[in-house]
């Protein structure tokens, strides 16, 4: 681990102990249980392409994460690699740290959701994915490079899921009552503006 990454790790991992409970909760936004909930809400809102993209992004994340760990990079977790790392909660010091699966999934889901959100809501999933990344470093589960790698993987699989399902196509993602959050129900002539599209 380079000095810059070590400094970033210590800056986040060394934050006050009082943050442990909220960080422990935040990390669950990057777990597999979130995807079925989002897919169910998408189906309830009749956004079948979005539900399919969420499912596909989750499957692609699981497969690609294993491929990366097996063939591309193998890095130890901070509890093993960094002598003074603070490992909080039940985070394991064993196993491979690169890439962060929590961050990969949170980022992939953010990428699939964004085209379906009204403009004012589009920063929300990215803010939550950023919090997941910070929580994983704070808890001592991953180093900064692990979460950056997870974010990159999430962008790749989320983008692939959107392309394969056509979910990111504004003509299919927008329309009357089409946005996932912040819908424009009742506006049958609604078209996304250049800023929104």
C-alpha positions in Angstrom: 0.0 0.0 0.0 1.4 3.4 -1.0 1.7 6.3 1.4 -1.1 8.2 -0.2 -3.5 5.3 0.1 -2.4 4.7 3.7 -3.0 8.3 4.6 -6.5 8.2 3.1 -7.2 4.9 4.9 -6.1 6.3 8.3 -8.0 9.5 7.8 -11.3 7.6 7.3 -10.5 4.6 9.6 -9.4 6.9 12.4 -12.7 8.8 12.6 -14.4 8.9 16.0 -15.7 5.6 17.4 -19.2 7.1 17.7 -19.7 6.6 14.0 -19.5 2.8 14.2 -23.3 2.2 14.6 -24.4 4.4 11.7 -21.6 3.2 9.5 -22.5 -0.4 10.3 -26.1 0.3 9.1 -25.0 2.2 6.0 -22.9 -0.6 4.7 -26.0 -2.8 4.3 -27.0 -0.6 1.4 -24.4 -2.5 -0.5 -25.6 -6.0 0.3 -27.5 -8.5 -1.9 -30.8 -7.9 0.1 -31.2 -4.4 -1.3 -31.5 -5.5 -5.0 -34.7 -7.6 -4.6 -36.3 -4.8 -2.7 -35.5 -2.3 -5.4 -36.6 -4.7 -8.1 -39.9 -5.3 -6.4 -40.5 -1.6 -6.1 -39.6 -1.2 -9.8 -42.1 -3.9 -10.7 -44.8 -2.3 -8.6 -44.2 0.9 -10.5 -44.4 -1.1 -13.8 -40.8 -0.5 -14.6 -39.9 -4.0 -15.9 -36.8 -3.0 -17.7 -35.5 -1.4 -14.5 -36.3 -4.5 -12.5 -34.5 -6.6 -15.1 -31.5 -4.3 -15.1 -31.3 -4.4 -11.3 -31.3 -8.2 -11.4 -28.8 -8.4 -14.2 -26.4 -5.9 -12.5 -26.5 -8.0 -9.3 -25.7 -11.3 -11.2 -23.0 -9.5 -13.2 -21.5 -8.1 -10.0 -21.3 -11.5 -8.4 -19.7 -13.1 -11.4 -17.2 -10.3 -12.2 -16.2 -9.9 -8.6 -15.1 -13.5 -8.4 -13.2 -13.2 -11.7 -11.3 -10.1 -10.5 -10.3 -11.8 -7.3 -9.3 -15.0 -9.0 -7.5 -13.7 -12.1 -6.6 -10.0 -11.8 -5.8 -8.9 -8.2 -5.4 -10.4 -4.8 -5.0 -7.9 -1.9 -5.3 -8.7 1.7 -7.8 -6.8 3.9 -6.6 -3.9 6.1 -6.7 -6.0 9.3 -4.0 -8.2 7.8 -2.1 -5.7 5.6 -2.1 -2.6 7.9 -0.7 -3.2 11.4 -2.5 -0.3 13.1 -5.9 -0.7 11.2 -8.9 -0.5 13.4 -11.3 -3.4 12.5 -14.7 -2.7 13.9 -17.7 -4.9 14.4 -17.7 -8.3 12.9 -15.6 -7.3 9.9 -13.1 -10.0 9.0 -9.4 -9.5 8.7 -9.1 -12.6 6.5 -9.9 -13.1 2.9 -9.4 -10.8 -0.1 -10.1 -7.1 0.0 -10.0 -6.2 -3.7 -12.6 -5.4 -4.9 -15.2 -4.2 -2.4 -18.3 -6.2 -3.2 -20.5 -3.8 -1.2 -19.3 -0.8 -3.1 -19.5 -2.6 -6.5 -23.2 -3.5 -5.9 -24.1 0.0 -4.5 -22.5 1.7 -7.5 -24.1 -0.8 -10.0 -27.5 -0.1 -8.5 -26.9 3.7 -8.5 -26.0 3.4 -12.2 -29.1 1.4 -13.1 -31.4 3.7 -11.1 -30.1 7.1 -12.3 -31.9 7.1 -15.7 -35.2 6.4 -14.0 -35.0 9.2 -11.4 -36.3 12.8 -11.7 -33.4 15.2 -12.1 -33.5 16.4 -8.5 -33.2 12.8 -7.1 -30.3 11.7 -9.3 -27.5 12.5 -6.9 -29.2 10.4 -4.1 -28.0 6.9 -5.2 -24.5 8.2 -5.8 -24.4 9.8 -2.4 -25.5 6.6 -0.8 -22.9 4.6 -2.8 -20.2 7.0 -1.6 -21.4 6.5 2.0 -21.2 2.7 1.6 -17.6 3.2 0.3 -16.7 5.3 3.3 -18.3 2.9 5.7 -16.3 0.0 4.5 -13.0 1.8 5.0 -14.1 3.2 8.4 -15.1 -0.3 9.6 -11.7 -1.6 8.5 -13.1 -4.0 5.9 -11.4 -2.4 2.9 -8.6 0.0 1.8 -9.3 3.0 -0.4 -8.1 1.2 -3.5 -10.5 -1.7 -2.8 -13.5 0.7 -2.8 -12.2 2.6 -5.9 -11.9 -0.8 -7.6 -15.4 -1.7 -6.4 -16.8 1.6 -7.8 -15.2 0.9 -11.1 -16.6 -2.6 -11.3 -20.0 -1.3 -10.3 -20.0 1.3 -13.0 -19.0 -1.4 -15.6 -21.7 -3.9 -14.6 -24.4 -1.3 -14.0 -23.7 0.2 -17.4 -23.7 -3.3 -19.1 -27.0 -4.1 -17.4 -28.5 -0.9 -18.7 -27.3 -1.5 -22.2 -28.4 -5.1 -22.3 -31.9 -4.4 -21.1 -32.4 -1.1 -22.8 -33.2 0.4 -19.4 -31.1 3.5 -19.9 -32.8 4.5 -23.1 -34.7 7.8 -22.3 -37.5 6.8 -24.7 -38.1 3.7 -22.6 -37.2 5.1 -19.2 -39.3 8.3 -19.4 -42.9 9.0 -20.2 -46.1 9.4 -18.2 -45.5 8.2 -14.7 -42.2 6.6 -15.8 -39.7 8.0 -13.5 -38.9 5.7 -10.5 -38.9 8.6 -8.0 -40.2 12.1 -8.5 -42.7 11.0 -11.2 -44.5 13.5 -13.4 -47.8 11.6 -13.3 -50.6 13.3 -15.1 -48.3 15.0 -17.6 -49.0 12.9 -20.7 -46.9 15.1 -22.9 -43.9 15.0 -20.7 -40.5 14.8 -22.4 -37.1 15.0 -20.7 -35.3 18.2 -21.1 -31.8 18.3 -22.4 -30.6 18.7 -18.8 -32.6 15.8 -17.6 -31.9 13.4 -20.5 
